[in-house]
Amino acid sequence: MPDEVNISFVLDMQRKLYRWSNDDPDKVFADLFNLVCDRRFLEESWRRLSGNRGSQTPGTDGAAGFLDEIREALRNGTYRPQPVRQRLIPKPGKPGQFRPFGIPTLVDRLVQMALKLVLEPIFEADFYPTSYGFRRGRSTHDALVRIQKFLHPTTRGPSVYRHVIEGDIKGCFDAIDHHVMMERVRKRIGDRKVLALTLSFLKAGVMVKGTERHPVTGSPQGGIISPMLSNIYLTAIDERYGRWTGRPRESSINPAARRVRDHKKGRPVLYMVRYADDFVVLVDGTREQAEAEKHALAEFLKTELRMELSMEKTRITDVREGFDFLGYRMAQTRAYRTRRWVGNLFIPKGKLNDLRHKIKVLVRSIPTGRDLANVIDRLNPVITGWRNYYRYATGAYERFKQLDFWIWQRVGRWLRMKHGNAGWPTLRRRYRLSASGKRRQWTEGSKRLRFFAEGGTMRYPDRRIEKPNGWNAKWGNRHRETLLDFWTAFARLKRI
C-alpha cells in the first residue's frame, strides 16, 4: 500500500497548491522546500522515473537507501547538480544539422522531478489558455484545432483573419536569460532554498568532449524541469496577446467580446497560439499592420526577454496560401460542398518524403539474414505513430493508401534480396500474403505488417479552450477518484 498512499498524498497536495495559486494570483509561496525533501514526493519521483527507465530499474523498496541519501543531502545543503553530458542529435529532415541534447545524472533527474511536482501546479494556474506545449491535458492537436477553428466561418460570416505571422526565435532555449527567468519565478516563489535549487540547475555545467562549460544563458539541457521553466519564461509572449486570447482565470466570453469590439472599430486583432517556442499570430488586419506587429514583437522580445526574433524565418503569410505549424500544413480552402472558406489541415509533402526516406534507410539497415518478423517489429511502431499523428489531416486516408502500397513494395524488394531474387508467387506462398479487396499484407507467423490506412481519417474533437489538468476544481470534483484509481493500478502493475 505505500505506493497508493504516496500517490494520494502527492495528488492532494498538488491540488491544494493549484487551488491556492488559482484563488490568489498575487500569492507568493514560502516553505516549499520541505515538500521537495518530503519522502513521499521523492518516492513518487522515483516511481515515475523508474517507469520511464524500464523494468530493470529497482523499485521504491530497493532504492530506499538511495532516496535517504538524496534527502539528507538536500536537507543539509550539500547537494550540488552535476555537469550535464552533452550529445549532438541529428535534426530530422535537415542533413548535416544537429541539436544539443543533455543527459543529466540519475540523482539530478530525481531532484528535478521532485521540484517539478511541487512547482508545476503553482505556475499552471498562471499559464494562458492558448499555451499548449508541455502542459497536462494539452497536446499539439489541441493547438492545431484552436487555429483551425479561427479560420472557419462563423454565424457572422467568413473568418476575418487574413494573415498569419509565423514566429521563430533564434536559439530560443539556449538564449533564456537566467536573471529574467529568476525574476519571473520569484513572483510566485519566496522560499530561498527552492530559488537557490532552481538557480543551481540553471547554472549547472555542460560536459562537452571532456571539457566542462558553464553557460550564462539557457535552460537545463535534457532536464525534467526545462519545459516548465521555458513555459514560465515564454509566458511573457502570451501576456502580450492576452487581450484577444484571454487571460488565466478569465471566461472565454470576455476576450471574444474584445475581439468583436476591436474589429468593429477597425483596430487590428491579434490571436496567438503557442506550443513551447513555436507560435503563430493570426492577424485580423492589413498586411501593413501585420508587418508592423512583426517589428514590434521583435522589439518586445529584445527588451523584455533578451531574445532575438529571426526576421528571415519569421514570415507573414496569407492564410489561403497556407503555412506550416507543428508538422502540419494549414491553409484556408474552399469546402467541397458549401464552397465556403474553411481551415484545413494537410500532410506536408516534405513530411511524406522524410517518412519514405526513414523507412527506406531502416529496411536497408536490416540484414537479409534476419527474419521478416524482425522487419515487421521495426516498422510497426513507425507506422502506428505516424498514422496516429496525421490521421486528422484532410485527405489522410488517400495518402495512407499510397504509403501502404509503397511500403508493401519496399518490404517485398527486401524479401526478394533475402531469397535470391525470388519471384512474387514464391514470396506469396512463403509469407502468406493475404488479400482483402485491394489491400496487401506481409505476415510471418503471428506477426503482421500494419496498414497506414487502418485508422482512416478522423476529426479531432474541438473541446473547450479550458482544459482539465487533474488539479482544477471541475476535474477534481468529478474525476479525482478515477485519476487516483488509475495511478494506483499503474503502481500495482509495476510490482507484478
Secondary structure, 3 states (H helix, E strand, C coil): CHHHHHHHHHHHHHHHHHHHHHHCCCCCECCCHHHHHCHHHHHHHHHHHHHHHCCCCCCCCCCHHHHHHHHHHHHCCCCCCCCEEEEEEECCCCCCCEEEEEECCHHHHHHHHHHHHHHHHHHHCCCCCCECCCCCCCCHHHHHHHHHHHHCCECCECCCCCEEEEECECCCCCCCEHHHHHHHHHCCECCHHHHHHHHHHHHCCEEECCEEECCCECCCCCCCCHHHHHHHHHHHHHHHCHHHHCCCCCCCHHHHHHHHHHHHCCCCEEEEEEECCEEEEEEECCHHHHHHHHHHHHHHHHHHHCCCECCCCCEEEECCCCEEECCEEEEEEECCCCCCEEEEEECCHHHHHHHHHHHHHHHHHCCCCCCHHHHHHHHHHHHHHHHHHHCCCCCHHHHHHHHHHHHHHHHHHHHHHHCCCCCHHHHHHHCCCEEECCEEECEECCEECCCHHHCCCCCCCCCCCCCCCCCCHHHHHHHHHHHHHHHHHHHHHHHC
